[in-house]
Amino acid sequence: MKTDANARWLVSPDVRSTYSEDGAVLLDIRKGLCYSLNPVAARVWSTVEASPSGVDLRVLVDVMETHYKIPHGQLESDIDECLSKLENMGLVQRNGPFHESKAAGARG
């Protein structure tokens, strides 16, 4: 799924994380669910987490290019897929000019 390149990604407020050499473990405190991330997905997560005002796909790709020797287009596609999965699980939120966060809408 191709996301809007201008969307800004934020960590959902109910998610806590911890890191290890194996990646990361995320806890959704509202749902009481734990998720594990491999080291690559954990690096995407930590970049989003370190950006309280949100981070866009371009910045994520730029950061990941400094760590991995993968063609730009493949990296962009892989990160896009990772963000979509995290969003579907409610772990990140998309917040941009043309999107309203699903998670924020569900809190009503």
C-alpha positions in Angstrom: 0.0 0.0 0.0 1.5 3.3 -1.1 1.0 6.0 1.6 1.0 9.8 1.1 4.7 10.9 1.0 3.7 14.1 2.8 2.0 12.3 5.7 3.7 12.7 9.1 4.0 9.5 11.2 3.7 9.6 15.0 3.9 6.9 17.6 0.4 6.2 19.0 0.2 7.6 22.6 -0.8 4.2 24.2 2.4 2.4 23.0 5.5 1.9 25.0 8.8 0.4 23.7 12.0 -1.3 24.8 15.0 -2.3 22.7 17.4 -5.2 22.6 20.0 -6.5 20.1 17.1 -8.5 18.6 15.0 -5.5 17.8 12.2 -4.0 19.9 9.2 -5.0 21.9 6.2 -2.7 21.8 3.4 -2.8 24.3 0.0 -1.3 23.5 -1.1 -0.4 27.1 -4.7 0.2 26.0 -5.2 -3.2 24.3 -2.8 -5.1 26.5 -0.9 -6.5 23.5 2.8 -6.9 22.9 4.5 -6.9 19.5 8.0 -7.7 18.5 10.0 -5.9 15.8 13.0 -7.2 14.0 16.1 -5.0 14.0 15.2 -3.2 10.8 11.6 -2.4 11.8 13.0 -1.4 15.2 15.2 1.2 13.5 12.1 2.6 11.7 10.2 2.6 15.0 13.0 4.4 16.9 13.2 7.1 14.2 9.4 7.7 14.4 9.6 7.6 18.2 12.5 10.2 18.2 10.3 12.7 16.3 7.6 13.9 18.5 6.2 16.3 15.8 6.1 13.4 13.4 8.4 12.2 10.6 7.6 11.8 6.9 8.6 8.9 4.6 11.4 10.9 2.9 13.1 11.4 6.2 12.7 7.8 7.2 14.2 6.7 3.9 17.2 9.1 4.3 17.9 7.8 7.8 17.6 4.2 6.8 20.0 4.8 3.8 22.7 5.7 6.2 22.4 2.2 7.8 21.6 -0.1 4.9 22.9 -0.5 1.4 19.6 -1.1 -0.3 18.4 0.7 -3.5 16.4 3.8 -2.7 13.1 2.6 -4.3 13.2 -0.7 -2.5 13.9 0.9 0.8 11.0 3.4 0.3 8.7 0.5 -0.6 9.8 -1.6 2.4 9.4 1.3 4.9 6.0 2.2 3.4 4.9 -1.4 4.0 6.3 -1.4 7.5 4.4 1.8 8.4 1.2 0.4 6.9 1.5 -2.7 9.1 2.3 -0.6 12.2 -0.7 1.7 11.4 -3.1 -1.3 10.9 -2.1 -2.6 14.4 -2.7 0.9 15.8 1.0 1.4 16.8 1.6 4.5 14.7 -0.7 7.3 13.5 -0.6 9.2 10.2 -1.1 12.9 10.7 -0.9 15.0 7.6 -2.8 17.6 5.6 -5.0 15.1 3.9 -5.3 12.4 6.6 -7.1 12.2 9.9 -5.7 9.6 12.2 -7.8 6.5 12.6 -6.6 6.0 16.1 -7.6 9.5 17.1 -11.0 9.1 15.5 -11.6 5.8 17.4 -11.1 7.4 20.8 -14.2 9.6 20.7 
